[in-house]
Amino acid sequence: MKTSSFKTSIQRKAANGFFKKLLSSIHIFARQRRFFEFFAFLFSALPINSEIFLRNAQDALALARAHDKEHELQEQYISQGLKLAKMSVGAFLPNLEFSWSESDYVPMDSGDRRSKSVGAGITQKLFDGGKAALEYKMKIEQAKLEFYDFKKENENFEFNVVQSYYENVLSLEKCRVQSEALANAKKVLALAKIQLEQGMIVESEYLETAISASQIEAQLNAYKYEVASSKRNFSSLLVLPHGSAVDFCNEDFSLEKIENAALSEKKFNGEELARSAVENSIELKKLDLEIDWAKKQRAFQKMIFLPSISVNAGIEFSGAHYPLTTPSYSLKVIVGFENNPWLSANTSSSFGFSQDRMNSAGSSVSGQGNLNTTYFTQMRMSKIALSQKILNREKSALQIENSVLEMLEKIEENAESLKLHLETLRLQEKNLEILKLRLSEGLVKKSDFLEAVTDCAEEKIKVLSLHSNQELLKTELQILTGSKF
């Protein structure tokens, strides 16, 4: 079965149940337009011996996202953390209080005394100099910082997936090119063996041919190990189920395509891409948040001298017997300097009301003196830290611009090198055709022809490596600038 990004083949004995489940899910997910969840289900439902076909790097990314449970859970956790920060409004809400008491006192030489009371109250902070609002905003920004960390980590993960994909494709292309070289070598070696048996060549020439063929085969074995290692690393990176076979197919790495791509290589606007990189940089967005955080921390340090003002209102029913029908009311205004670095104090004025008249009033002051010797040093340090963050942000923006320009230079240099090696490869292929003709006429040694075959194969592999590197550099530039091209 094929999808837009990959297709799966399964064992016959599991086919019926799997396809029924799949068709049902297609209907559900298509209706909800949740394609990534569909991909995730599709891959999680694959049997152990399933085979996954990847046509290009985008397929590899789709597969990675479908199996990326770790980042998915991390994103959910961070999303909940941001939601939690936004819901942390407890500092702005009133505090509710309630009380109940009952006592009976029966002395030997006097009348019994019984008392019961039920009370409730509410305390609301009216003013704190903006400290609660500032702390609330800082919690949200802390959650955003964690989100930007996650985004950067996810960018790196996706780049590693693309890099691993091209490593696999390149290793397979190396095997293909080297296999062609080995096929030619075996034909020449078989001819040399016949000629040796007929006495047409000396044994030393046959041995030279055999050595060249053996060297080509040894290099092919090395490439085969590289293929196995690349596939293993890819499966490990994506945490694919054990037994899942990945087939990197249909990626057009033909020389014709590479030549066309090299000739149609577009020129990039370095200034525009550098500006886009600065605007879309997750790192700079994170630094902007850190600067804002530092400014808020500094503002918070200056607010500690401002008092907080709260109002407490209460009602109490008391008496000797239930039901309690006589209420009394209280009102208290509290002014606190609890964050003052030298003198933390609280003052309050309270008023009591009963039977439609005020029957009590009172005031109190309590506090504690502290010898704080570090306050002004801390303020100077916070100012310096803020200046450092602003400077670091400016330096980071400049480094990002330079990174874009450096990346463009690498792309241009790689493109020029690719063109040169393509031209070299054309010349080597023409030379190989001439040598093949001369070999048939007995004008060149077979070992010399095989050496030319080896050189031509190495040049093809160099061209393929440069093309793969060009695609990877462009992907890195896209991630760096947040642009699509």
C-alpha positions, -999 to +999 in steps of 0.1 A: +000+000+000+013+036-008+008+069+009+020+103-003+052+098+017+058+061+020+042+027+014+041-004+035+041-041+027+030-066+053+028-104+057-003-120+042-014-135+075-018-100+090-032-083+060-069-086+066-070-072+101-045-045+093-063-032+063-097-031+080-081-011+109-063+011+084-094+019+063-114+028+093-087+051+106-084+068+071-121+077+073-118+091+108-085+110+103-094+123+068-126+137+082-108+155+110-079+166+088-053+154+113-027+140+089+002+137+114-019+117+138-028+094+109+008+089+101+016+082+137-012+055+138-001+041+105+035+035+116+025+023+151+003-003+134+030-017+112+038-054+117+072-064+128+084-074+094+071-043+076+091-024+051+091+014+049+099+032+016+113+067+016+114+087-016+130+119-003+141+139+028+105+150+034+094+114+037+121+109+063+109+139+083+073+126+081+084+092+094+105+109+122+075+130+133+053+099+134+076+080+156+089+110+177+071+101+209+097+118+231+094+152+215+056+148+214+054+142+251+078+170+258+058+194+237+026+184+256+044+189+289+057+223+280+022+233+266+007+223+299+034+243+317+025+274+298-012+268+305-004+263+342+015+296+342-014+315+326-038+300+351-017+309+381-038+339+391-041+330+428-023+361+439-051+383+425-080+363+440-094+368+475-086+345+504-115+329+521-115+321+558-139+303+581-140+292+617-161+273+642-157+269+679-177+255+708-168+254+745-185+244+777-172+254+811-189+239+842-172+250+874-181+236+908-190+268+926-207+289+899-231+287+869-223+269+837-208+289+809-213+279+773-202+296+741-205+288+704-194+308+674-194+304+636-175+329+615-163+336+579-141+362+563-125+373+531-092+391+525-085+409+492-052+425+483-059+459+468-024+471+460+011+457+460+029+481+438+025+457+408+046+429+423+020+402+418+014+412+382+051+412+376+055+378+391+026+365+370+042+378+338+076+363+348+061+329+352+046+330+317+079+342+302+097+313+320+073+289+304+080+305+270+117+302+275+112+264+280+091+264+248+119+281+228+144+256+242+122+228+230+118+244+195+156+247+192+161+210+203+134+199+178+151+219+150+184+201+157+166+167+158+150+173+124+183+184+109+199+153+122+171+132+105+178+149+072+215+145+076+211+108+084+188+104+054+214+118+030+241+097+046+220+066+038+213+076+002+249+085-004+262+052+010+237+033-012+249+053-042+285+045-033+276+008-033+259+011-067+288+029-084+313+005-068+292-025-078+293-013-115+331-009-112+334-045-097+312-059-125+336-044-151+366-057-131+352-092-130+347-092-168+383-080-174+396-106-148+377-134-165+392-124-199+426-122-183+423-157-169+414-171-204+443-152-219+466-166-192+455-201-199+461-196-236+495-181-230+485-148-244+496-128-213+522-135-186+512-144-151+524-110-136+499-091-158+471-115-146+481-110-110+481-072-114+446-074-128+435-097-100+449-073-074+431-044-089+398-063-090+404-074-054+409-038-043+377-028-060+358-056-042+374-047-008+362-011-013+327-023-021+326-044+011+336-013+030+307+006+015+283-022+023+294-019+060+288+019+057+253+012+044+245-011+073+259+014+098+239+043+083+207+024+083+213+013+119+220+049+129+188+061+111+166+035+128+182+044+162+177+081+157+140+076+149+135+048+174+119+026+148+103-007+160+127-037+159+125-055+126+113-025+106+132-024+073+138+010+057+142+012+020+157+045+007+143+045-028+134+068-058+158+095-048+170+107-082+208+109-078+214+104-115+243+124-131+218+140-154+198+154-125+229+165-107+242+183-138+208+200-143+207+210-106+243+224-108+234+244-140+202+258-125+217+267-091+200+299-080+217+329-065+207+337-030+201+372-016+225+372+013+212+404+029+176+393+027+184+358+041+205+373+070+176+396+079+152+367+078+175+346+100+176+374+126+138+378+125+131+340+128+159+330+151+147+310+181+179+318+199+173+356+196+137+352+206+149+334+237+175+361+244+148+388+240+127+370+266+158+368+289+164+405+285+127+412+293+130+388+323+161+407+336+143+440+332+113+427+352+136+413+379+152+447+382+119+464+384+108+439+410+139+448+431+128+484+430+092+476+440+101+461+473+098+495+490+062+498+480+036+487+506+009+462+500-026+471+510-052+445+519-088+446+532-102+419+554-140+417+561-156+391+584-188+381+600-193+360+632-223+345+649-220+337+686-241+328+715-247+301+741-272+280+722-280+271+686-293+286+664-269+316+666-288+346+654-267+376+665-241+386+640-211+408+645-190+423+617-154+433+614-134+453+589-096+454+589-072+474+567-037+460+565-007+478+552+025+457+548+061+464+541+072+428+543+097+430+515+115+460+527+152+450+529+159+469+562+126+472+581+099+446+574+067+458+591+029+454+591+003+479+603-034+474+606-065+492+616-096+472+626-132+481+633-160+460+648-197+464+642-226+448+661-263+457+663-260+484+637-232+503+654-195+503+656-185+489+689-147+485+687-116+500+669-080+491+672-046+496+655-014+477+656+022+478+643+047+450+642+080+447+624+115+435+624+147+454+616+174+438+594+209+449+586+210+443+549+245+450+535+240+436+500+211+454+486+229+481+466+255+456+454+227+434+441+211+463+423+244+472+406+249+435+397+215+432+382+221+464+361+254+449+348+237+416+341+210+433+321+237+452+301+255+419+295+224+403+281+217+432+258+253+431+245+251+393+241+219+397+221+236+422+197+266+399+193+243+369+187+224+388+160+257+397+143+269+360+146+237+348+130+241+372+101+277+361+097+266+324+098+242+330+070+269+347+048+293+319+057+267+293+048+261+310+014+299+310+008+300+273+015+270+266-008+287+287-036+321+270-030+304+235-030+285+243-062+317+254-080+335+223-068+306+202-080+308+217-115+345+211-117+342+175-106+313+170-130+336+182-158+364+159-146+340+130-145+329+136-181+366+136-192+373+105-172+343+087-188+355+097-222+390+085-214+375+052-201+357+046-234+390+052-252+408+028-229+381+002-233+386+003-271+424+002-268+420-027-243+400-047-269+429-041-293+455-052-267+471-017-266+468-012-228+473-034-198+442-047-181+455-034-147+458+001-162+422-001-175+410-012-140+429+016-125+410+040-148+377+022-138+386+028-101+394+065-107+362+070-126+342+053-098+359+075-071+351+106-091+315+096-094+314+091-057+330+125-052+303+141-074+275+123-054+291+134-021+292+170-033+256+169-045+244+153-012+264+180+007+248+207-014+213+195-005+222+193+032+237+228+032+205+241+017+185+224+043+207+239+070+202+273+055+165+269+055+165+260+091+188+289+099+168+315+081+133+300+084+129+305+047+115+282+020+133+279-014 
